Amino acid sequence: MKKIFVLFVLFTVAIVLHGKEPKYIFLFIGDGMAMPQRMISEEFSRKIGRGDLLMNHFPFHATTRTSSANALITDSAAAATAIACGEKTNNHMVGVSPSGKKLQSVAEAARDKGKKVGIITTVNLNHATPAGFYAHRSNRADYYNIALDLIASNFDFFGGGGILRYNEKNKENIYSLAEKAGYKVAIGKKEISALVPGSKIIALAGSKSDNMPYSIDTEKNDIQLAEIVGKAINVLDNPNGFFIMVEGGAIDWAGHANEAAANLRDVLALDEAVKTAFEFYKKHPEDTLIVVTGDHETGAMTMGFAGSGYNMNLNVVAGQKCSIGSFASHFSNAKKVKSDFSFEDAKTIITEKFGLKFDADPKDPMTVTAQELEQIKKGFADKKMHNVMRVIVNKKAGIGWNSGNHTALPVLTTSIGCGAENFIGLIENTDISRKLKNLL
């Protein structure tokens, strides 16, 4: 794979035509994904035998500032507006300037030029990042009206989680309105797989209100992000080309929760989606541009911390089989089912879900230490096992977190293909949209 990739990099660099318009544009955004998430995920990917992250080895790199118009630390709405529209706005505002003026996104520019447009995310379709490409609202929490903007955008494909609808009594169902506007609503892997070109599409991974599960929690019948991207390519490919934005939205949620395993697995899921785009690129190298970036960093994630010395044991993360939230639900249900649920039962579940060992070789990094055992006992007594396990896994793996929120760390933007040479050096997040619009 690596040798093939190097050959395509050399081929692409050789054929780049300065000023040539890319027919096909992919923009990938890892919400909450900066350099720490990308580098730790790559080490983790190597550890589990998957190899390097494809996104990290694209030939053109840019360090990208992420501040909003009114804060050094941006929220996702302002960051999405900057990346999509090319102008800074205030936190919580989406698709409008600080004064409330509507801004044109690169997706809207592509639509107006005759290209098909796809918007894909692992979270809700009217959440901040996807909304930045089609909505124009002063408050990112105005979910119902943002959903109306989604329908009014006339974009060709929306895929991922459901549409948020909070406290919207006496208002018509968004999906009914979408269908009246000509959208076909497909729900679940079977219906999405059967989609064909010819109609506007809203493709939902699950029910009409759910997000896609964390990648670590996906089951056999769950559709993967890469599969949705593949379907979007299939239904959007046309003589005028397309623009597709893909967000790995739950990376941010795992960052807020300081949950390493879910965070890293969702970065890998985004990279699998990038691989799907790359397969398309290999067939159309002169006409395709792929850009991968993040909107901001979340969690102040670090490769090591004061208590970890010089060691990282990512096997500990590899041993985790579900998210902390899923573990909490499983643990709670197990206690309800068994009336005499004991600490020994708890240890069995911990071994099953985290791969940790009790009373094993102390030199084995997967073995629970005496100090950790006391923490687990206290968590069992205090009914806070999920928090204890999150802390223990992070510490044993050597992954540090210094925040439960966004930070101002710059993000990495990488690119390949037609026009990729524009994305180099130290840039602002607004430059991404401006450069893409210039290429259009």
N, C-alpha and C positions, 0 to 999 in steps of 0.2 A: 504493500500500500504506500509506504513512504517513498520508495523509488519511483513509483508511478506518479505520485504527487509532485516530486521534484521535477520530473520531466514535464509535467503540465505547467508548473510554475515557469520553467525556462521557456516553454513554448508561448505562454501567455505574454511574458515580458517581451519576447521577440516580436509579437504581432500587435502590441498595443499601438493604437492609432490615436495620437493626441487630437482632442477635439471631436472625436467620433462619438455619436450618441449611442449609448447602450440601448438595445431593444428590450432587454429583460433586466429588471433590477430587483434584487433581493436585499432587504434591510432587516437584519436580525438585531434585536435589542434584548439583552439580559437585564431584567429589572433588578437592581441591587448588585449587579455584577461588575466589579472592577478588577484590577490586577490580582489582588489576593485570591478572589474566587476562581479566576481563570488558572492561576498557577497551582493552587492547591488541588483543584480539580484535575489538572494534568498529571500531577504526581499520583493522585488517587487512581486515575485512569490507567496509568502505567502499572500500578500495584495490582490491579485486578485483571491485568492482561489485555486491556483494551487498546493500549498504545496512547500516543500523544493526542491532544485535542487538535482537530483539523483547523479550527478557527484561530488557534494560536500560531499557526505556521503559514498563514497567508503572507505574501511577499511585501505588502505595504502596511506600515504601522503608523499610528498617530496617538500621541498622548492627548487626552481630551479633558478640558475643564468643564465642570458641571454646574456652576453657580446659577441661581435664578436672578431675576431683576431686582428682587428685594431682600435676598439672603444669600450668604455664602454657601449654605447647605440647602440644596433644592429638595422639593418634593417631586413626586412622579408626574404630576400634572404640568408643572412648569418645565420640567425636563423634557417631557414628551412634546410640549409645544415648541421648545427650542429645537429639538431634533427634527420635528415634523415641519415646522413653519419657518425656521430660520431667524426667529426673534425671541429675545428674552421676555418673560412675563413674570408676574408675581406668583408665589406659591399658592396652590389651590385653584388657579385659573387655567383653563384649557382652551387652546385654539383662539385666544384673544390676547390683545396687548394689555398692559397694565391699565390703560384708559378704557378698555372694553371694546376696542376696534377688532373686527373679525380679521383673522390672518389666514392666508392661503397655505395649506399644507402641500408637501411634495406629492402626496397621494392625490389630492384634488388637481394639482397641476398635471399629473400623469393622466388622470381621467379626462381632463379637458383637452389633452393632446390626442385622445383616442385610444389610450392604452387601457387594458383591463386592470382592475385594482382588487387586491386581496388583503384583508386584515385578519391576522391570526394571533391568538393568545391562549395561554394555558389558564388564564383567570377569566373574570367576567368581561364580556365584549364591550360593555360601557364603563369599564374601569379606566383609570386615568391614562395609561399609556396608549391603548388603542384609540381612546377618545381624542387624543391629540392629533390624530390624522383625519378625523371627520367632523368633530364637534366644535362648537363655539359657545362656551358658557363661562361665566365668571366664577362658578362654583363647581368643582369636580364632583361634589355630592349630589348635584341636580340630576340624578340618574334617569328619571323618566324623560326629561327633555333631552338629555344626551342620547337616550335610546331613539327618540324621535329624529334627532340629527343623524343617527346611524341610518335610519330608513331613508331620510331625505338625501343622503349622500349619493345614492344610486350606485354605490360601489358594487362590484360583481360578486364578491365572495367574502363572507365573514365566517371564521371558524374558531372553535375552542370552547370556552365555558359558556354559561347562559347569560342572560341579561338581568342585571340587578333591578328590582322593582320594590322599593320600600315606601310604605305609607302612601300609596297612590290609589286611594279609594275613589270609586266612581269615575275612573279613567279607563279607556278601552285597553284591552290586553295588547301588549306590544307585538306579540307574535301574530295576532289577528291583523293588526295594522300592517305588519311586514308582508303578510300574505296578500293583503289587498293591494299592496304596492308592487306585487309581482315577484316577491321572494319565495323560494321553495325552502321550507324549514325541514332539515333532516336531523334526526336524533339518533345517536348511537353509531357504533362501528358498522353495523350491517347497512343501515340507510346511507351513511356517508360513503361507504365503499361502492354503492350502487349509483352514485351521482354521475351524471354525464353533462357535457357542455350544452348550453342552450338557454339556461335560465339564471337569474340572480339567486344566490344561495346563502342561507344561514345554516351552517353545519355545527351542531352541538354535540360535544363528546358524550354528555349524559342527559339528565333531565333538563327541563327548561329553566332551572334555577341554580344548578350546581356549577362549581368550578371543576376543571379537570383535577383529578387527585394528584398529590405529589408523585413524581416518577417512582419513588421507592415503594409507594403503596399501590401501584397499578396492578391489575389482575389480568388474566388471560383475555377476557372479552373487552377490556378497555382499549380504546384507540389511542395511539401514541401521537405526540406532536409531529414527529417526522412523517407519519402517515397522512396527517391532515395537510401538511405542506405538499406531499406528493400528489394528493387529490387536487389541491389548489392549482398546482402546475398543470395537471391534466385538463381541468375545465377552463383554465384561463389562457392557455397557449393559443395565440392567434397571430395573424400577419402583422398587427400593429405592436405586438409585444405586451408586457405587463409590468406592474409594480406590485411587489408583495412584501408587506411588513409582517414579521414574525416576532412575537414577544414571549420570552420565558418568564412569565410573571411571578411564579411561585418561588423563584430564587430569592426574591425580595422578602417574601413572607417567612421563608426559612431563616433568612438573615435577621429579621426582627426577632424571631424566636431563638436566635443563637443555636440553631439546630444544624450541626455539620452534615450529617448523613443525607438529610433531605435536600440541603443546599447543593451539595456536590453532585448528587444524582440528577437534580434538575438542570445543572450546568451541562452534565453529560447528555441529557435528553435534548437540550438546545443544540449541542454539537452534532447529535444524530440528525437533527433537522437541517443543520448546515451541510452535512454530508449529502442529504437528499438534493439540496440546491446545487451542490458541487457536481453531482452526477449529471444534472441538467447542463451545468456550465461546460462540462467536458464535451458535450455534444454541440455546444454553441459558444466556443471560447471567444470569438471575435465580437459577439453581440451581448454578452452577459456580464453584469457587474454584481458582485456579492460584497456587502459591507456588514461587518459585525461590530457592535458597540454595546455599551451599557448606559443607562440613564443616570446612575449614581452608584455609590457604594452603600451597602447596608450592613451594619453590625460591627464595623471596624475589625474585620476578620484578619487574623495574623497567622503566619506560618511559624509557630512556636511562641512561647511566652516565658516569663521569668521562672516559672516553676517547672518548665519542661526541659531545661538544660539545652542540649544541642540535638535532642531527639524528637522525631515524629514517628508515630506508629499508626500508619493509616490502615493497617490490617484491622484495627479496632473499629474503624468506621465501616470497613468492608463487611464486618461481621454483623452489622445492624441490618435487620430484615424489614423494618417498618419505621414510619415516622414516630416521633414522640407522642403526637396526638393519637395516632392509631394504637400505639402501645397503651396509652392511658385508657382508651375505650376497651381494649382487649382485657386489660388487667381488671378494670371495674366490672366487666361482665363475668369474668372468671370468679370473682369474689361473690357475685350474686348467685351464681349457679351452685357453688359449693358452700354450704353453711358453715363448715368447720375449716374454711380456707386458712392455711397456716403460712408461716414464713418459709417453710420448705417448699410449699407450692409456689410462692413468689420467686424463689430462687430458680425453680424449674422454668418458669415463664421468662425470667431474665436471660437464662442460658439459651432458650429457644429464640427469643427476639433480638438478642444482642450478641450472642456467641460468647459471652463471658463465662469463665469457669470458676467454680468454687473448689477449694481444697486441692488445687492442682499445683504444678511446678511454679514456684514463685518467680522464676526467671522468664516464664512465658508472659508476654505483655497482655494476653487475654485473661490472665488470672486476677481475680479480685483480691486486692491487698487487705490487710487487717483494718486499715483506716477506711478504705472504701466499704468494707463490710459493715462497719459501724454507721457510716452514712446511709447505707441501704436499710439497715435496721431502723434507723430514725425515720427515714422516709416512709417505711412501712407503717410505723406507729402513727406518724403524722398525716398519713394518707396523701403524701406528696411524692410518690415514687417516680412519677414522670419527670419532675424537676430534678430529682437526685440523679436519675439515669442520664439526663441531658448533660449535667455537669461532669459526671464521671466519664462519659464517652469523650467529651471535649478534652478533658485533662489527660486521659490515657492516650488519646490520639496526638496530643501536642498542638491542638488548634485553639488559638486564643480569640476572645471576643471582648471588645472594649466598649461596646455600645449596643443598645437595643433599637437603635434608630439609624437614620441615614447619616453619612459623613460627607465631608467635602473632598475626599480623596479623588484624584483624577481617575478616569477610566481609560481602558485601552480600546482603540478602534483599529481593526484590521480589515484588509480588503484584497480582492483579487479580481482581475478581469478588465473589461473595457472601461477606462476612466479611473481605475484604482490608484493610479499614480498621483491623483489629486489629494489622497487622504494620507498625508505624511506630516511629520513634525509635531509641534505643539499647537493644537487648535482649540477653538471653543465648540461647545455642543451645537451652537447655531450654524457653524460652518458645514456641518453634515448636510443639512437641508439646502443650504445655499449652493454647495458644490453639486448636489444631486439635481437641483433645479437648473443650474448652469449646463449640466450635461444633457438635460432635456431640451 
